[in-house]
Amino acid sequence: MKVLFVGSGNHAKISPIIKAQGDSLVKAGVDVDYFLIKGKGIRGYLAQVRPLRRYLKQNHYDAVHAHYSLSAYVASLAGAKPLVVSLMGSDVKAKGWHSRLVRIFSRLYRWKNIIVKSKDMAEAVRIKGVKIIPNGVDTDLFVPMDKDKCRQKLGWEEGKKHVLFPANPDRPEKDFALAMQAIKLLGEDVIIHVFKDVGHSDTVFYYNAADTVLLTSKWEGSPNVIKEALACCRPIVSTNVGDVKERLSGVEGCYVAETREPEELSGFLKRTIDMEGRTSGRDAIISDKLDSRQIADKIINIYKNAI
């Protein structure tokens, strides 16, 4: 089976999350190519309709898989068939017009193979027949490691408590300001680290070096960073977004705040920072069948249905 992934290429390469899914499909025997859209905003994306149409005429694919709604609009207008659409969170959680435009395109172009990442995304997009398939986590890459060795590798200061903010703080929807407010309530002995200019394969060292992982997003679909931290058996504190509550349910040492108050987040951080040992997060990933290989099988079934 030969599949074309269509997604943003504005950062010179495909999103690590999308690439990870592509890699898992390759391991399952699927031939995956990438068409990267290098343009910003609606106009930038629409300028790629003709190039994609030409590309599809010159190359045969059994299915086209568009990631994020803007890529799906381009693929639809370029005549990509059969088309599989993955909505990733911001498509339906950011502004009201996003989800309305998704519904309009899904009707006009008869999208029959739509993937969302969580139940609340399915409720928000309000399209019948969507498939809820979270992104999988590579349990071969994300494994528990020795905390002290990881800190030495990263050069983190000894004698301090370390909190990992697993996102780029420049992205407003990640609400780094709220994270900082919660951290300041803990005192001067706590250092926060972020994912900025960190290679995907290197993030495993950050998870394992951290005393706890903190997510303060305003919205999410099914955040991979939560599943990666679980696979590394790390304590987690998060706002109640996407499917986080479902993922952390029953995992001791992991907490979901019911409010967006820094005091509540800080209280949970105090518990996790002083926690000894590992969580049972990896067991939760395995029992919930969120290994990337198992998710790849579900995606392949979507392709077969589309074909």
BELLIN-V675786 format. One record per pair of residues at least 12 apart in sequence whose C-alpha atoms are under 10 Angstrom apart, sorted by the first residue. I is the first residue (numbers start at 1). GAP is how many residues later the second one is. Records with the same first field share a line. If there is no record, write none. Layout:
I->GAP ; GAP
This chain:
1->28 ; 29 ; 30 ; 31 ; 60 ; 61 ; 62 ; 299 ; 302 ; 303
2->24 ; 27 ; 28 ; 29 ; 30 ; 31 ; 58 ; 59 ; 60 ; 61 ; 62 ; 301
3->19 ; 22 ; 23 ; 27 ; 28 ; 29 ; 30 ; 31 ; 57 ; 58 ; 59 ; 60 ; 61 ; 62 ; 300
4->18 ; 27 ; 28 ; 29 ; 30 ; 31 ; 52 ; 55 ; 56 ; 57 ; 58 ; 59 ; 60 ; 61 ; 62 ; 76 ; 79
5->13 ; 14 ; 17 ; 27 ; 28 ; 29 ; 30 ; 31 ; 58 ; 59 ; 60 ; 61 ; 62 ; 66 ; 79 ; 80
6->12 ; 27 ; 28 ; 29 ; 30 ; 31 ; 46 ; 58 ; 59 ; 60 ; 61 ; 62 ; 64 ; 65 ; 66 ; 68 ; 69 ; 79
7->12 ; 27 ; 28 ; 29 ; 30 ; 31 ; 58 ; 59 ; 60 ; 61 ; 62 ; 63 ; 64 ; 65 ; 67 ; 68
8->26 ; 27 ; 28 ; 29 ; 30 ; 31 ; 32 ; 37 ; 58 ; 59 ; 60 ; 62 ; 63
9->25 ; 26 ; 27 ; 28 ; 29 ; 30 ; 31
10->26 ; 27 ; 28 ; 29 ; 30
11->25 ; 27
12->24 ; 25 ; 26
13->21 ; 23 ; 24 ; 25
14->20 ; 21 ; 22 ; 23
15->21 ; 52 ; 185
16->183 ; 184 ; 185
17->118 ; 119 ; 120 ; 183 ; 206 ; 207 ; 208
18->49 ; 68 ; 117
19->13 ; 15
20->115 ; 116 ; 117 ; 118 ; 180 ; 272
21->114 ; 115 ; 116 ; 117 ; 271 ; 272 ; 274 ; 275 ; 278
22->12 ; 274
23->115 ; 269 ; 270 ; 273
24->112 ; 113 ; 114 ; 267 ; 268 ; 269 ; 270 ; 271 ; 272 ; 273
25->267 ; 268 ; 270 ; 271 ; 272 ; 274 ; 275
26->270
27->265 ; 266 ; 269
28->265 ; 266 ; 268 ; 269 ; 272
29->271
30->266 ; 270
31->30 ; 31
32->29 ; 32 ; 33
33->28 ; 31
34->30 ; 31 ; 32
35->13 ; 16 ; 17 ; 20 ; 21 ; 29 ; 31 ; 36
36->12 ; 16 ; 35
37->12 ; 14 ; 15 ; 33 ; 34 ; 37
40->30
41->29
42->28 ; 31 ; 32
45->25 ; 26 ; 28 ; 29
46->24 ; 25 ; 27 ; 28 ; 29 ; 31 ; 32
47->27
48->23 ; 26 ; 27 ; 29 ; 30
49->22 ; 24 ; 25 ; 26 ; 27 ; 28 ; 29 ; 30
50->24 ; 25 ; 27 ; 28 ; 29
51->27
52->22 ; 23 ; 25 ; 26 ; 27 ; 28
53->21 ; 22 ; 23 ; 24 ; 25 ; 26 ; 27
54->24
55->23
56->19 ; 22 ; 23 ; 24 ; 25
57->21 ; 22 ; 23
61->19 ; 20 ; 21
62->19 ; 20 ; 21 ; 241 ; 242 ; 244 ; 245
63->17 ; 18 ; 19 ; 20 ; 21 ; 239 ; 240 ; 241 ; 243 ; 244
64->12 ; 16 ; 17 ; 18 ; 19 ; 20 ; 21 ; 239 ; 242
65->15 ; 16 ; 17 ; 18 ; 19 ; 20 ; 21 ; 48 ; 49 ; 238
66->14 ; 17 ; 18 ; 19 ; 20 ; 21 ; 48
67->17 ; 18 ; 19 ; 20 ; 21 ; 48
68->17 ; 18 ; 19 ; 20 ; 21 ; 22 ; 23 ; 24 ; 48
69->16 ; 17 ; 18 ; 19 ; 20 ; 21 ; 22 ; 23 ; 29 ; 30 ; 32 ; 33 ; 36
70->17 ; 21 ; 28 ; 31 ; 32
71->14 ; 15 ; 16
72->12 ; 13 ; 14 ; 15 ; 30 ; 33 ; 34 ; 39
73->12 ; 28 ; 29 ; 32 ; 33 ; 36
76->29 ; 30 ; 32 ; 33 ; 34 ; 35
77->28 ; 32
79->30
81->30 ; 225 ; 226
82->29 ; 30 ; 31 ; 221 ; 223 ; 224 ; 225
83->26 ; 27 ; 28 ; 29 ; 30 ; 31 ; 220 ; 223 ; 224
84->27 ; 28 ; 29 ; 30 ; 31 ; 215 ; 218 ; 219 ; 221 ; 222 ; 223
85->21 ; 26 ; 27 ; 28 ; 29 ; 30 ; 31 ; 45
86->27 ; 28 ; 29 ; 30 ; 31 ; 44 ; 45 ; 46 ; 47
87->12 ; 15 ; 27 ; 28 ; 29 ; 30 ; 34 ; 35 ; 38 ; 134
88->27 ; 28 ; 29 ; 30 ; 33 ; 46 ; 47 ; 132 ; 133 ; 134 ; 135
89->27 ; 28 ; 29 ; 31 ; 32 ; 35 ; 36 ; 130 ; 131 ; 132 ; 133 ; 134 ; 153
90->31 ; 83 ; 129 ; 130 ; 131
91->25 ; 30 ; 34 ; 129 ; 130
92->24 ; 28 ; 29 ; 30 ; 31 ; 32 ; 33 ; 34 ; 127 ; 128 ; 129
93->27 ; 28 ; 31 ; 32 ; 125 ; 126 ; 127 ; 128 ; 149
94->79 ; 124 ; 125 ; 126
96->28 ; 29
98->27
99->22 ; 25 ; 26 ; 27 ; 28
100->25 ; 26
101->24
102->23 ; 24 ; 25
103->22 ; 23 ; 24
106->21
107->20
111->16 ; 18 ; 19 ; 195
112->15 ; 16 ; 17 ; 18 ; 19 ; 190 ; 193 ; 194
113->16 ; 17 ; 18 ; 189 ; 190 ; 192 ; 193
114->13 ; 14 ; 15 ; 16 ; 17 ; 18 ; 19 ; 188
115->14 ; 15 ; 16 ; 17 ; 18 ; 19 ; 184 ; 187
116->14 ; 15 ; 16 ; 17 ; 18 ; 19 ; 105 ; 106
117->13 ; 14 ; 15 ; 16 ; 17 ; 18 ; 103 ; 104 ; 105 ; 106 ; 125 ; 126
118->13 ; 14 ; 15 ; 16 ; 17 ; 102 ; 103 ; 104 ; 105 ; 123 ; 124 ; 125 ; 126 ; 128
119->12 ; 13 ; 14 ; 15 ; 102 ; 103 ; 123 ; 124 ; 127
120->12 ; 100 ; 101 ; 102 ; 121 ; 122 ; 123
121->99 ; 100 ; 101 ; 121 ; 122
122->99
131->167 ; 168 ; 171
133->89 ; 157 ; 162 ; 163 ; 165 ; 166
134->87 ; 88 ; 89 ; 90 ; 93 ; 109 ; 156 ; 158 ; 161
135->86 ; 87 ; 88 ; 89 ; 92 ; 155 ; 156 ; 157 ; 160 ; 161 ; 164
136->86 ; 88 ; 91 ; 92 ; 149 ; 153 ; 154 ; 155 ; 156 ; 157 ; 158 ; 159 ; 160
137->87 ; 88 ; 89 ; 90 ; 91 ; 92 ; 93 ; 94 ; 148 ; 149 ; 152 ; 153 ; 154 ; 155 ; 156 ; 157 ; 158
138->89 ; 90 ; 93 ; 152 ; 153 ; 154 ; 155
139->88 ; 89 ; 92 ; 93 ; 143 ; 146 ; 147 ; 151 ; 152 ; 153 ; 154
140->91 ; 151 ; 152
141->59 ; 60 ; 61 ; 62 ; 63 ; 87 ; 90 ; 91
142->59 ; 60 ; 61 ; 62 ; 63 ; 65 ; 66 ; 85 ; 86 ; 87 ; 88 ; 89 ; 90 ; 91 ; 140
143->61 ; 62 ; 64 ; 65 ; 85 ; 86 ; 87 ; 88 ; 89 ; 90 ; 139
144->60 ; 61 ; 63 ; 64 ; 65 ; 85 ; 86 ; 87 ; 88 ; 89 ; 90 ; 134 ; 135 ; 138
145->59 ; 60 ; 62 ; 63 ; 64 ; 87 ; 88
146->59 ; 62 ; 63
147->58 ; 59 ; 60 ; 61 ; 62 ; 63 ; 64
148->60 ; 61 ; 62
149->56 ; 59 ; 60
150->54 ; 55 ; 56 ; 57 ; 58 ; 59 ; 60
151->54 ; 55 ; 57 ; 58 ; 59
152->57
153->52 ; 53 ; 56
154->48 ; 51 ; 52 ; 55
156->35 ; 37 ; 50 ; 53 ; 54
157->34
159->30 ; 31
160->28 ; 29 ; 30 ; 31 ; 51
161->25 ; 27 ; 28 ; 29 ; 30 ; 31 ; 49 ; 50 ; 51 ; 112 ; 113
162->27 ; 28 ; 29 ; 30 ; 31 ; 44 ; 47 ; 48 ; 49 ; 50 ; 51 ; 111
163->16 ; 20 ; 27 ; 28 ; 29 ; 30 ; 31 ; 43 ; 44 ; 46 ; 47 ; 48 ; 49 ; 50 ; 51 ; 73 ; 106 ; 109 ; 110
164->27 ; 28 ; 29 ; 30 ; 31 ; 42 ; 43 ; 44 ; 45 ; 46 ; 47 ; 48 ; 49 ; 50 ; 51 ; 72
165->14 ; 15 ; 27 ; 28 ; 29 ; 30 ; 31 ; 41 ; 42 ; 45 ; 47 ; 48 ; 49 ; 50 ; 51 ; 60
166->27 ; 28 ; 29 ; 30 ; 37 ; 40 ; 41 ; 47 ; 48 ; 49 ; 50 ; 58 ; 59 ; 60 ; 63
167->26 ; 27 ; 28 ; 29 ; 31 ; 47 ; 48 ; 49 ; 50 ; 58
168->26 ; 27 ; 28 ; 29 ; 30
169->24 ; 25 ; 26 ; 27
170->26
171->46
172->45 ; 46
173->43 ; 44 ; 45 ; 46 ; 47
174->41 ; 42 ; 43 ; 44 ; 45 ; 46
175->40 ; 41 ; 42 ; 43 ; 44
176->18 ; 38 ; 39 ; 40 ; 41
177->39 ; 85
178->37 ; 38 ; 39 ; 40 ; 82 ; 83 ; 84 ; 87
179->13 ; 35 ; 36 ; 37 ; 38 ; 59 ; 81 ; 82 ; 83 ; 86 ; 87
180->12 ; 36 ; 82 ; 86
181->80 ; 81 ; 82 ; 84 ; 85
182->32 ; 34 ; 79 ; 80 ; 81 ; 82 ; 83 ; 84 ; 85 ; 86 ; 87
183->31 ; 79 ; 80 ; 82 ; 83 ; 86 ; 87
184->78 ; 82
185->77 ; 78 ; 80 ; 81 ; 82 ; 84 ; 85
186->77 ; 80 ; 81 ; 83 ; 84
190->21 ; 83
191->19
192->18 ; 20 ; 21 ; 22
193->13 ; 17 ; 20 ; 21
194->12 ; 20
203->22 ; 25 ; 26
204->24 ; 25 ; 27 ; 28
205->27
206->23
207->18 ; 21 ; 22 ; 23 ; 24 ; 25 ; 26 ; 27 ; 28
208->21 ; 24 ; 25 ; 26 ; 70
209->25
210->19 ; 24 ; 25 ; 63
211->23 ; 24 ; 25 ; 58 ; 61 ; 62 ; 63 ; 64 ; 65 ; 66
212->17 ; 22 ; 23 ; 24 ; 25 ; 41 ; 42 ; 57 ; 58 ; 59 ; 60 ; 61 ; 62 ; 63
213->12 ; 13 ; 16 ; 17 ; 21 ; 22 ; 23 ; 24 ; 25 ; 41 ; 56 ; 59 ; 60
214->12 ; 21 ; 22 ; 23 ; 24 ; 25 ; 41 ; 51 ; 54 ; 55
215->21 ; 22 ; 23 ; 24 ; 25 ; 26 ; 29 ; 41 ; 50
216->21 ; 22 ; 23 ; 24 ; 25 ; 41 ; 44 ; 46 ; 49
217->21 ; 22 ; 23 ; 24 ; 25 ; 43
218->21 ; 22 ; 23 ; 24 ; 42
219->20 ; 21 ; 22 ; 23
220->19 ; 20 ; 21 ; 22 ; 23 ; 24
221->20 ; 21 ; 22 ; 23
222->19 ; 20 ; 21 ; 22 ; 24 ; 25
223->18 ; 19 ; 20 ; 21 ; 24
224->20
226->12 ; 17 ; 18 ; 21 ; 22 ; 55
227->17 ; 20 ; 21 ; 54 ; 55 ; 57 ; 58 ; 63 ; 64
228->53 ; 54 ; 57
229->50 ; 52 ; 53
230->17 ; 18 ; 21 ; 24 ; 48 ; 49 ; 50 ; 51 ; 52 ; 53 ; 54 ; 55
231->48 ; 49 ; 50 ; 51 ; 52 ; 53 ; 54 ; 55 ; 59 ; 60
232->46 ; 47 ; 48 ; 49 ; 50
233->18 ; 20 ; 21 ; 44 ; 45 ; 46 ; 47 ; 48 ; 49 ; 50 ; 51 ; 52
234->19 ; 20 ; 38 ; 41 ; 43 ; 44 ; 45 ; 46 ; 47 ; 48
235->13 ; 16 ; 17 ; 18 ; 19 ; 20 ; 34 ; 36 ; 37 ; 38 ; 40 ; 41 ; 42 ; 43 ; 44 ; 45 ; 46
236->12 ; 15 ; 16 ; 17 ; 18 ; 19 ; 20 ; 32 ; 33 ; 36 ; 37 ; 43 ; 45
237->16 ; 17 ; 18 ; 19 ; 20 ; 28 ; 29 ; 30 ; 31 ; 32 ; 34 ; 35
238->16 ; 17 ; 18 ; 19 ; 20 ; 22 ; 27 ; 30 ; 31
239->16 ; 17 ; 18 ; 19 ; 20 ; 21 ; 22 ; 25 ; 26
240->15 ; 16 ; 17 ; 18 ; 19 ; 20
241->15 ; 16 ; 17
244->12
245->12 ; 13
247->34 ; 37 ; 38 ; 41 ; 43
248->32 ; 33 ; 36 ; 37
249->32 ; 35
250->30 ; 31 ; 34
251->28 ; 29 ; 30 ; 31 ; 32 ; 33
252->20 ; 26 ; 27 ; 28 ; 29
253->15 ; 16 ; 18 ; 19 ; 20 ; 22 ; 23 ; 24 ; 25 ; 26 ; 27 ; 28
254->14 ; 15 ; 17 ; 18 ; 25 ; 26 ; 27
255->13 ; 14 ; 16 ; 17
256->12
